[in-house]
C-alpha cells in the first residue's frame, strides 16, 4: 500500500423543484439527475461491492424529492415516454452509427426502469443500503442550501443546519458527523454552530486553507481544525482539475458524449411534438446521439464502445498521476498526505456522461497502484490528534473564491427580504409562545417558507441568467407566502386546513424536521414569558438628559408616579444600561464611536439613541404618553409621540432665552426653534419655574394653559387622558 | 375615528391611504388599528363584551382556533406594518432601521440599509429641514483590532451617496481588515452624523500570511484563556427584544 490517501466526496443537490401541476420544466432537472447520475453511480457501487471510501452528500431537497411518490410516478412516465421516443426513432431510416447510438439508449433506459422499480422507486433506500453495507459514507447539507455567510443571524444558519440534519435522519436513520456546507462557504463563527449541532468536519476550497492564519504547515495536504473544532478538508484543485477542467480535464475527450447536442434540436417539431412540452416548448430529450468529436460544430455520432474504452485509459491515467503525486508528498507525516477531491455529483453522468464509469474503474486501478481511498470520517478517526488549529477567513469554491456569485448587481435585491424574514421569525417565535397545534404548525410553515426562499440556487441562477425568471419567481413566491402566513397568524385568521393546503403546494420537510424555537433567544423568551406582563401596558415614557440631576425633579417625580401605580419608563443619557429602581424602569443610552464636533449634532446623536431605545421598548410596551423633561431630547420625544399617536407632555425648567440671554449664533437659533416646536406640539406643558412663563407665551406664542409642576402632583396626566372631552 | 378606520380597512385600504382619507397621520392610524386588533384578541379571551364595532371572526368549518391564554401571546404592536409594494408584490422598503454589510470579496463588501419613517421624522424635526434636503453619506471605518465603541479607529473615509439609494457595493477595500460602515447625513456645519451603524464585517485574506495576526488569538482561545473569541464572527444571535430588560 502506498503512503497517503485519496478522498472522493460527491455532493448531490438540486433546488426543491417539485410542483403539483404537471409539465413544469424544472422538474426535468430531477429526472436527468436520476437517469444520468444517481442510478449510474448506484450501478457502479453495486458492481464493485466493496468499501469504496467514497462520501456522498445528498441534500435535503434531493432526499425529499427522491422520496416523493409524485416525482417517482412522473419519473417512470418520463422513462416510458423516452423509450417510446426511442422506438419511434428506430422506425426511421437511420445511418448505422445513429441507430447504434439509439440502441445503446434503448438498453440504457430499459435498465434505468428495471433498476428504479427494483429499488422500490425510492433511491434513498439504495443509498442507505450501501451505507449500511459499509461501501460508502453518507452525509447531507443544510436544509435548502442557503449561503450561510450572508445570513443575518445565528438562528438562520442554525435552522438551516439542524433542519437539514433532521430531514436526513428521518430518511436515513442516523445523524452524520460531517456536513456539506453549500458552496463550500465558510465564515468565522459558522464552525461554532456546526460544532454545537454535532458536526465534526466539512469542506472548503484550497485557498481557504492556504490563506489560513497561522499558515498550516502541510498546506492542502491535510485538513485543519477551525477555532471551534470543526475539521476543514481542502479541495485539491490540481487533482480535481484533471477531472473537471474543460481544458486539461478528461470530459472534453473527443470520444465522450457531447452534452450540448440533443435529439430535440435535430428534429422537425412534428416529429417530436408529442414528447415536448404541451405549450410548444422544446427541451432536451436526454437522447444525445453525438460525441465531443473536436473543436468544430460538426459532431460525429456517439460510439459507446469507444467512450467505454476511453474511461479505462483515463482511469489508469488518473490512478498513475495520483500515485506519483502521493509519492512526491510521501515525506509528510502526522498526518500523512491526503488528497481531498470534492465535486458536485451531477458532474459525473449529467455533465460528463461517462463519469460514473470512470469513477468505478478508477477504484479498480487504485487497487493496482496501492492507493488507499478513505472517507474524511475514517481519516479523522485515525489522525484526529495530528491536526492544527487555525483561523480561516470567509471563502467559497465559487467564482474568484469568495461571494461574487451570490451577491452582485443581478441578485443583490434579494438579501434584504431574507434578513427581514429572519428578524420577523425571531419576533414570531418570541411573541407566540403558546404551544397549541395551530400556532406551532404556523411557525413551522413560516420557517419552511423562509428556508425555501433562502436557497443559494436562486441568487446562483440569477447570476448565471439561465432560468432567471423561474428563480426570481420562486424567491418572491416564498417571501410572499411567508408574509401572508404571518399576517394571518397575527390576525388570528389561520386554520389548520389553510396551513395544510399551503404545505401540499410545497410538501418539503416534515413538520417534525422543523424546530421553531431555534429562532428563539433565551433573552427573548425571558422578555416574552418571564418578564412581568403588567409592565407592558398603559405605560408612561419619561425622557430626560439626566435622570439624577439634583436640580430637577425627574427622579423623585418618576418614583412617586410609580408608587401611585403607573408603569414608568425613563430613557436618559448615560453609560448604556438598565436599572429597575423604586418601581421605575431606567434605561440609559449613550452615543459612542467617532465623536461629533458640534453641540447641536451631538444632540442629534443623543436623540437618535433615545429614539432607538424607545422603538425597542415599543415592541412590547404599550405607551400611553410621552413626557419630556429637557429641550435637548425634544426631537426624539416629539417625533416618537407624533408617529405613534401619543400625547406629548413637556416640562419646562428654563428656556434657551434664559440660558443664553445674549446668544444670537446659529446654535441658539436652532435650539430656540426646536424648543418652540416642541412646546407648540405639546398637549400639556408644565412649568417648573414661574420665570419661564413669559418666555413661552411671548417668544413662542404658545397659547396653551401653562400648568404649574410639582413633584407630588395628584393625577398629573388627567389633562391628557381625554383631551377632547376636557376641551 | 376608530369606526372609520375599521370600515376603510375592511375595504382593503392601506394605513397610508386611510391616513390620507381621514386626514390623520399614519402613526395615529397605525396605533388605533393595532390597539383595536389587540382589543379583539383580549375580547376573544374574555368572550367579548365591549367594543361595539368588533366584528365576530369567521371560523372555517371543523377547525377551532384555540383562544390564546394570557401571557402567551405578545400582541404585535409593530410586527407587520403596511408597506408599499412593487409590481411583483414585494415590499419596496421596510419600516426598519438597519444597515447591514456582507462580504463580496477580499476587497468589496455589499451594504444595504433601511430607514424608518420615524427616524426620518426625527431628523427632520431636529434639523428643521426636509429629509430630501439632507446630504446623505456613507462612512467606511477601519476598526481592525480596535474598540470602536471607545472611538478608536485606524482610519475612516466618507463619501456622498446619490439620492434614492439604499444599497452600495463598497470597493476597493483592504483584505484581512475589519470594517464598520455608517450611513448618515452631512450636517450644514460639516459634521457627519451617523444615523445607522453596521455590525463589524471582516474582509477575507487573499494571500498566504507571512506574519499574521491570528496565531496568538487562536492559541488563547484554544487553551481556554479567553471567554469569547477575539475575532469577528458575523453569525451572531439576533434578539427581537434586544434592549428590553
Interface residues (C-beta under 8 A of the other chain):
Chain A: X148 X149 X150 X151 X152 X153 X154 X155 X157 X187 X188 X189 X190 X192 X193 X207 X210 X211 X212 X213 X214 X215 X227 X389 X390 X391 X393 X394 X395 X400 X402 X403 X404 X407 X408 X409 X412 X415 X416 X417 X419 X420 X422 X423 X424 X426 X427 X428 X430 X431 X432 X433 X434 X436 X438 X476 X479 X480 X483 X486 X487 X490 X491 X492 X493 X494 X495 X496 X497 X498 X521 X523 X524 X527 X528 X529 X531 X533 X536 X578 X580 X585 X587 X592 X593 X594 X595 X596 X597 X598 X600 X601 X603 X604 X605 X607 X608 X611 X612 X613 X615 X616 X617 X618 X619 X620 X621 X622 X634 X635 X636 X638 X639 X640 X642 X643 X644 X645 X646 X666 X670 X673 X674 X677
Chain B: X25 X26 X27 X28 X29 X30 X31 X32 X35 X37 X38 X40 X41 X44 X57 X59 X60 X62 X63 X65 X66 X68 X69 X70 X71 X72 X73 X74 X75 X76 X77 X78 X79 X80 X88 X89 X90 X91 X94 X96 X97 X98 X100 X102 X103 X104 X105 X106 X110 X112 X114 X116 X117 X118 X119 X121 X122 X123 X125 X126 X127 X128 X139 X141 X148 X149 X150 X151 X153 X156 X167 X169 X176 X180 X182 X187 X189 X190 X191 X192 X193 X194 X195 X197 X202 X204 X205 X206 X207 X208 X209 X212 X213 X214 X215 X217 X218 X221 X222 X229 X231 X232 X233 X234 X235 X236 X237 X238 X239 X240 X241 X242 X243 X244 X245
